[in-house]
Amino acid sequence: MLATVGEHVPTGAEWVHEVKWDGVRVLASYDDGRVRFTNRSGRDLAGRWPQPDGGPVSGGGRACRDLVVDGEIIALNERGLPDFRVLTPDASVTYMVFDLLRLDGRDLSSLPLIERRARLEDLDLGGWQVPQQYDDGAMLHEATRQQGLEGIVSKRVDSTYRLGERSRAWLKFPHRFRGSYVVGGWRPQVGTASRLAAVLVGEMTPGGLRYRGRVGSGIGPRQTKALADLLGPLRRSSSPFADEVPRADATGTVWVEPVVVVDVDTHGVGYERLRQPSYQGVRGDLSVEDLLDAR
């Protein structure tokens, strides 16, 4: 179930509010003595990270039952804040569990959120964490902004869980202007032919990939190598963008097949070109088709 971007944080007893985590959305299923993690597209994430600390597989007791939960895999940066950029294969990760979809063979998705949440909080999930919910959304929104967190999600207490749907029963309020874009090319550093310095990104639309700008900030030595390895096999002879790329950006660019999705932070939204963009990381859990579906 996906949240819709909201305009105003709702008030009233019919809403609860949670922290919006800067990580990767993951479903976890536990049965036959093992845990399986899958992303939004159903891909098995075994081996992508070390298994999150704790969890029912190591907990025992009531948690060692057939269950499916929804949550976010996060890793903390040097400031102690969840940060998608540090969610690397060698990161120490935590699983934040915020919904319970199945328990002991029973599908709970048709129950209201308030009932699913009560059953979730009654489970012993070991080291997996069940984040707190709040009644005061405005307070949480301001507190998360001051703490440098990503934002909040507001959910109706009577909402059922609609798998794969984007619903207005869940509203998200991000603080940063972050978006997911498709890489269409890369630029080498001045004086080199192969050392990646920036990527050219676009927004996928029904009319094709529309150019949104060049992103170099946030690409350090580690990101340079990882991106070069990822984009190298995707090289092509012509621009994949449906519109014209300015000559200043196109000159010297190595074009690639538009299949890699990255997150970019930008200053302001609604502009033809990204303003002061900063590279945040590859979104291995998102496809170009996901971006079109979310429009």
C-alpha positions, 0 to 999 in steps of 0.5 A: 500500500502506497501513500499519496503526497498530502497538502495539509497534515490532517487533524482529528481522532480518525488519523494517526501519524508516523515518522517517514523513514529514509530507507527501502520499503520491504515486506517480510514473511516468516514461515517454516522457520525462515524470514524472506524479505521482498521489495515492492516489485516482489524481488527477493532481497536475500544477501543485499544486506546482512539480516536486520538485527533480531527478528522472529527468527532469533526471538522465539515465543509468540513471534515464531508464527506464520506472519507477513509484515510491512516496513522499512529497512534503514541504516543510520549515518554519522549523525545517527539519522536514517539515510538512504545514501549509507544503505550499502551492502556492508551497512548495519541495518534495522527493520522498522515494522509498521503494519501486520498483513497476515498472522497464523495463516489469516489475512488481516488486510481487510481489518482496520489499521487500528486493529492490525496495529494492536495485533502488531504491538502484541507480538514479540519481534525481537530486534525488529522495531515497531515505531511509535504512532502519534495523535498530533500530526502537526507536532510530529511534522515540526519535530521531524523537520527540526531533527532532520528526518525525512517527514511524516506519514498520516494514516486513517485509523479505519483504513484497510490495507490495499496491496499495491494501491496508492491511497489517500487514506495514507498521506505522506509529507516529506520535508526534503524535495526528493525525487526519483529520476532515470539516468540517461547519460554520464559526463567524465571528469575534465581531463579524463575519458572514463572517470565519472563526474556527473549523471544526466537525469530525466523524468519518465513521462508517457511521452518519453524521458524528459531531460531534467538536468545534470547532477554532480554534487553528492557523487564522491569517489565511492559513488563514482566507481559504483555508478561507472560499473553499473552504467558501463554495460548500458552504453548506447550511441544516441541520447535516450531523452525525448527532448533536446539536451542543451549543448553544454550538457550534451557535449562529451556525454556518454549516453546509456540505456534509460533503465537505472533509477536514482534519487536526487534532492533538489532545491524547490519543485516545479521547475523545468530543470532541477535546482542545486541537485544532489545525488542520493543513491541508486534506487534498486527497488524501483523501475522505470515502470514504477515511476510511470505508475506513480504519476 
